[in-house]
Amino acid sequence: MKAVVIGAGLGGLLSAARLSKAGYQVEVFERLPITGGRFTNLNYKGFQLSSGAFHILPHGPSGPLAQLLREVGADVKIVRSEQTTMRVPLKKGDPDYGKGFKDVSFNDFSTLLSHKDRLKIAFLIASTRRNHPTGSTLQAWIRTQFKDEWLVKFADSFCGWSLSLKSDEVPVGEVFEIIENMYRFGGPGVPIGGCKGVIDALECVIATNGGKIHIESEVSKILVENGKAAGIIVGNEVYEANLIISNVGHAATACLCGEALSGERYSGYLRMLETLRPSAGIKICLAADEPLVGHSGVLLTPYAKRVNGIDEVTQVDPKLAPPGKHLTMSHQQVAPENVRNLEAEIELGLQDLKEIFPGKKYEVLLIQSYHDNWPVNRTASGTDPGNETPISELYVVGDGAKGRGGIEVEGVALGVAATMKKVLG
């Protein structure tokens, strides 16, 4: 059986590794001169910056991505982060009240609420684990239950960091699926070697099983015969296939199918594609001689103007920076109305970092923005249309077709796993 994979990003390589291990003849076609897409390393001034996703797996060594890596035999070491914290204003009774901030464990977020709200949130967490709320956004649901604006700030910071969305853009059901996965799999972890450590290991699996990866090879058309995917065209070459996995999102995949998706039969699918929108964000990479965060987990920043969260992966893997240096990266969600004014958004992010790390010395290494055709996610979380297409034997994986409740790359892994279950049984 012959399988073609379009795109050598994380979803494409995970699919290719799994199919090659199952005995498929696999060929991967990537238009860029590198593999990994928005999940690899960029060597810059001796620092291993990430091309997109941070060097963090949201559920660490027990999450969906780690499980799939083990299933295909990819040799990746993942170290669990010791904690996740939030930077919040000092409270009455704290030394220097009114003059600064303190870090609170993510698991202790309810301590910042009133006694009454703490009891209420404990009850809601227990009851909603059985019956997840639906029918509204997370923010709207919070406002029906609580009057404390701290929870909205907390929700915005968490959703901004994990999904590049504000809490009023995320379906409440999706967030509760995420919370359930946090109970199930635990918190974040860092893959040794960063994103590229994962990509290199997947390439090794594919090569070992006889698969091929072609870079600088852009697919111009998906061939469809009698409603079934039959192959692709790359340049002047035709590659026949029994199965096609696309890692370029539903909209781009539909464009590659061209006239094969015309007609009333496919009109509903095409209308659905028009409703999809990407999520946007900005990453600011910092170099410092001394730790800025001080731990290997995520520092959430609910009181910042723009920055949602920060990580410092050199706490786990010092080789991601030159000797004696630390690599710290911040992320901020960019609202759709602000995508055309990125300079102002970047300036607000830089100002946030000065206030988050007062008196700390650091160098801004690189500022990266993700939007339009190079977004954080091709489809905003909670609106993913699934992995199937109207064309038989044509599936979509990646950040445009994540599994429910999957934070970023964990969602990619959930989508790939679901697709492989359909294909391989």
N, C-alpha and C positions, 0 to 999 in steps of 0.2 A: 504494500500500500504506500502511495506517495502523498506526502503532505507538504504544502507550501505555507510559510509564515511570512506575512507582510509586516515588516518593522522589527528591528532588533532591540527594542526597549525591554524593560523588565518583563512585561506580560508576554511579549513575543518569545523571549528566550526561555522563560519558564515553560511555555507551551511546547516549544521545540525540544527542550530537554525531556519533558514527560513523554512526548510522542516518540522520540528517538529511543527512549528506554523501553517503550512498548513494542518496538520493532518496525516502526514506520521509517521509510526513507524520507528524511526531512531536509528541506532547503529553506534558508532564511534570506530575505532580500531587504536590505537597508539602504535608503537613499543617502544617508550621511556618510562621511568618511570614518566614523567611529561607531562602535556599538554601545548600547546602554541608554541612549536617548537622554531623558531627564533623570537617569539613575546611574551615573558613573562619576568618576573623579576628573577634575581639571587641575593639572599641576600649575600652580601660580606662585612664583617667588618661593618655591619649596614647600608651599602649603598644598594639601590635597583638598581643594574646594569641591563641592558637589555641583553637578551640572543642573540639578533641580532639587529632587528630594534630599532632605538632610541625611547625614550618615547615621540615621536612627531608624530602627524598626519599632513601630508603636507598641507591639506586644512581645518584643524581645525573643528569647530562645524558645518560647512555647507557643508563639502565635501562628497564624495560618501560613505566613511566608516561611518561617523557620520549618514548619512541618512539611511544606511542599519541597523545600530545599533538601531536607533529609530523605523524602520519598524518592527524589530523582538521583540521590547520591552526590549532591553538590557539597564539597568540602568547605564549609563556612563556619567559623567560630563566632558565636554571638554572646556578648557579655551583658548580663542584665544590669540596668542602671540602678543605682542604690536608692534613689529617691526622685520625686518630682515636687517642686515647691512653687509657691506663689508669693510675689512681692506686694505687700499691702501696707497701708498707712499704720503707724503706731496708734494704739488705742489708749483711752484714758486708763491711767494706772501704770502704763509702760514708761520706763525712763525715757526722757527726751520726747514725751508726747507732743505731737504737733510739729515736730522738727524733722521727721524722716520716716523711713519705712523699715519693715522687718520681713523676713521670709517665714512662711507658714507651710507645713507639709500639705500637699494636695489632698491627702486623706483626711485632713483636719479642717476642710473648708467650712464645715457646719459650725465650728467654734466661733466664727465671725458673725453668726446670726444670734438673734435673741433666743432666750430659753424656750419660749413658745414655738418659734419657728424651727428650732433644732428638733423638738419633739415631733413637729409636723413633718419635717423632711425625712426623719427616720421612718415614720409610718408610711410615707409615700414611696420611699425607696423599696421598702419591704413589699408593699401591696402592688406596685407597678411592675415588679419583676415578673409577676404572674400575668398581669394584664397591662400591656404597654398602652399609654394614651395615644390617641390618633386624632386626626382632623384639624390640626393647627400647627403653627410653628412652635419651636421651643420657647421663644420669648413670650409669645401669646399665652402659652400654657403656664409659664412661670408667673406671669402677671395675674392669672386667675387664682393662683394658689398663695402668693406671697405679696407683700407690699415693700419688701426690702430690695432696694436698687442694687445692693451688693451682688445679689444672685444674677442679675442681668449682666453686670460687669464681668462676673466670673464666667457666665455662659458665653459672652462675646469673646472673651480671651481664649477659652477652651476651643470654641468652634473656629475662631480665626486661626489659631495655631494648627489644629488638626484637620480642618476642612477648607480653609480660606473662605469662609462665609461668616456672616454675622448670625446671631442666634435667631433673628427674625426672618432668616432665609432658609433655615434648616427644618424639615418636618420633624415634629417632636418624636414620632415613631422611630425615625432613623437614629436620633440621639440615644434613645433608650436601647436600641439594638447595640449601639456602640458601648454603652454602659454595661450591658450584659456581656459583651465580649471582653471588657476590662475585667469583670469578675472571672470569666472563663479562662483567659489567657494571661492576665497580669499586665504589668506596665512595660515601659520601653527597654530596649537594649541596643547595643552598638555592635555592628559587624566589624570584626577586625579587618583592616584594609579599606573600611568605608564602603560606599556603594560599589566601587569597582571590585572589591573583594568578592562580592556576590556575583557580579557580571562575569568576572574571570572564571569563577567556579562553574557557572552554567555553561560557558563556552567550552570548558574542558569536558563536561558531560556530553554535550552535543557532538564534539569531535570524536570522543571515545566511542560513541555509538554510531559513527559513520555519517553524521549530519554535516551539512555545509552552510557556511554563513558568507553571503556576498555583500560587501559594503560598496557604497557609491553605485548602487543598483536600484534605480527607482522603478517601481511597478506603475505602468501607465494604464493598465486595464485588467479587470477580472473577467475571465471568459465564463459565460453561463450557457448551458445547453439544456433545454427542456426543464427550466426552473432549477437546475442543479449546477453548483460550481464545478468547473471543468479544468481550470488552469488560469495562468496569468500571462501577460505580455511585459517583458522588460527589454527596452530598446527594440531590436528587431527579432528578438528570440521569444518563442512560445514555450512555456513550461506547463505541461499537463499535470494534473493533480487529482486525487480522489477526495482531498480535504483541503480547505483553505482556512487559515486562522489569520485574522487581521488585527493588528495592534495599533491601528491608526484612528480608531474611533468610528462610530456609526455613520456620521455624516460623510467623512472622507471615503469610507468603504462604499457607501451608496454611490458616490461620484465615480468611483472606479468601475462600478457595475454599469453605469451609463444607461443605455436604452433598455437593458435587461430588466430594469425596475420601472419601466413605463407602463401605463395602463391602470385601470380602475382597481385591479387586484392589489396593487401596491400603494394606492393613494393614502390609505390610513397610516402606513409606515412612514411615508414621506412627510405627511403632515406632522407626525410625532417628532421627526427629526428637526423640524423648524422650531420646535419649542425648547430644544436643548440649548444650554448656554454654558460656556466655560467659566471657571473661577480663576481669579487673578490674585497675584501676590508679589511682594518684594522681599528679597533676602539681602541682608547686609552682613558681610563677612569681616570679622575683626581679628587682628593679631595683637597679642599681648605677651609680655614677659612673665607676668603673674596671672594666676587664675582670676577670671572675672565672675564666673558663676560659682565655682568651687565644688561642683558635683557633676556627675555624668548624666543626670536626668534632664528634664525640661524645667526651665524657670518660666512660669506663666506671669504675665504682667497686666492684670486687669485694670490698673489705674493709669496705664500709659495712653497717650493720645492715639497712637497707631500700632506700635509694636505689640504683638500678641504673646510671643514666647521666644525663648532663647535657649540654645544648648551649647555645650562645651565638650565635644566628643574626645578631645585630647586627654581628658581625665581617664579614659579607657585605653585609647590607642594613641600614644604620643607620636607615633610615626606619621600621623596625619598633618604634622607641622614640623618645621626644622627643629633641631635640638634646642631645648630651653625655651621654646615658644608654645603658646596656646592658641588654638583656633576656636573662636566663638562666633556663632551665627544666629542672627535674629530673623524672625519672620513676621510679616504684617500682611493682613488681608487687604485687598484693594477693592473697594466698592465699584460696581459697573460704571457709575457716573463719574468716577475719579480716574479711570484708566487713561483718559486723554490728558491728564494733568499729573503725570508721574513725578515730575520734578518737585512739585509741592508735597506730594506724598512722601517722597524720599527725604526731603528736608524735615518733615515732621518726625519721621522715623529716627533720623540722626539726632534730633533734639531729644527724643525719648531716651536714647542710649546715654546721652550726657546726664540725664536726670536719674536713670536707673543705675548708672555706675559713676556717681559723683566722686571726683578726685582720682579716679582710676586712669592710668595711662594705657592707651591702645591706639593702634593704627587701623584705619579703614582700608582693608585690602581690596575689596571689590563689592560692587552693588549690582545685583541681578534682578531683573524684572521678568515676570511670567504672565503673559496675557495673549489674547487673540490666538494665533496659530502655534504659540509656544506657551500654553497656559499652565497653571498649577494642575488643574484637571480639565479634560476635554468636556466632561459633563459634571455639573455641580452635584455633590453628594446628596443622596436622597431622591434624585431624579433619574438615576441610571436606568436605562431601558432593558437591561439584561444582556445576555451574550448571544442569543439567537437572532438571525435575520430571516427575511421571507425567502431567501435563497437556500435551498437544501445544501448541506455540507459546507456552508459558509458561516463562520462564527466570528464574533468580535470580542476581544479581551483588552485589558489595559485600563488606563484611567478614565476611559469613556464608557466602561462597562464593568464596574466594580460590584462585588458582592455586598449584600445588605449589612449595614453595621460595620463596614470595613474602613478603618482610618487609612487613607492614602495607600501605601504599598501593601498593607494587609488586605485592603479591599481588592487590589489587583490580584493578589494571590487567591482570594476567595472566588473571584470571577473565573480565573484560570482553572481552579479545582472543579468548579461547577461545569465548566465547558468540557473538561477532560472526562468527567463522569458521564456526560451525554455521549461523547464520542467513543470512549473506551468501555463504558458500561461498568 
